[in-house]
């Protein structure tokens, strides 16, 4: 008999996030794709903003030319989340199967949206990724 997981539906502040369990291999695939996509966007953005991104030991590190601040985006396989450390805060994103992207369960904000918002706060101006 196989056990079927039930999706977890989180509804907060008018947003519903359908979080379905994934196995480790599927999580690694999704998180690798998400980090590589984000790194590609950041590499393009580095032409317009004083930042540099680099993949290091499975994590994406964003550094700035004008400050010692650093953002780190890393997969956490045991809990199937992507963790973001930025602006002295920590964010934990989960895979939303319906949207096919990592989102902040409390708001539904995507990984790219979250990093964009953090960069805008850091630079004090609008940022496009």
C-alpha positions, 0 to 999 in steps of 0.5 A, spaced: 500 500 500 502 506 498 501 512 502 499 518 498 501 525 501 495 531 502 497 537 499 498 543 504 494 549 503 496 555 507 491 561 506 494 568 509 492 575 507 488 573 502 493 569 498 493 561 498 499 557 497 498 550 495 504 546 498 505 539 495 510 534 498 516 533 493 522 528 494 529 530 495 531 529 488 525 533 485 527 538 490 534 539 488 532 539 481 527 545 482 532 549 487 537 548 482 533 551 476 531 556 481 538 558 483 541 558 476 535 562 473 536 567 479 543 567 478 542 569 470 538 575 472 543 577 477 548 577 472 544 581 467 542 586 472 550 587 474 551 591 468 546 596 471 547 595 478 553 595 483 553 587 485 556 581 483 553 574 484 556 567 484 554 560 485 558 557 491 558 550 494 550 550 492 548 557 494 548 563 491 551 569 494 550 576 492 555 581 494 555 589 493 561 593 490 558 599 495 558 595 502 560 589 505 553 587 505 551 580 502 545 576 501 545 568 501 540 564 497 541 557 499 537 550 498 535 546 505 534 539 502 532 536 509 526 541 509 525 542 502 525 550 502 530 555 499 532 560 505 534 567 503 538 571 508 538 578 506 538 585 510 539 582 516 533 577 515 531 570 514 526 568 509 524 561 508 520 559 501 517 553 499 515 550 492 508 552 490 506 546 485 501 550 482 505 556 480 511 552 479 516 556 483 518 557 490 514 562 494 514 565 501 508 562 504 505 567 508 505 572 502 505 568 496 511 572 493 516 569 489 523 568 490 525 573 484 520 578 487 523 577 494 530 578 491 528 584 487 524 587 493 531 586 498 535 589 492 531 595 492 531 596 499 539 595 499 540 600 493 534 605 495 531 605 488 527 601 483 531 594 480 529 590 475 531 583 474 
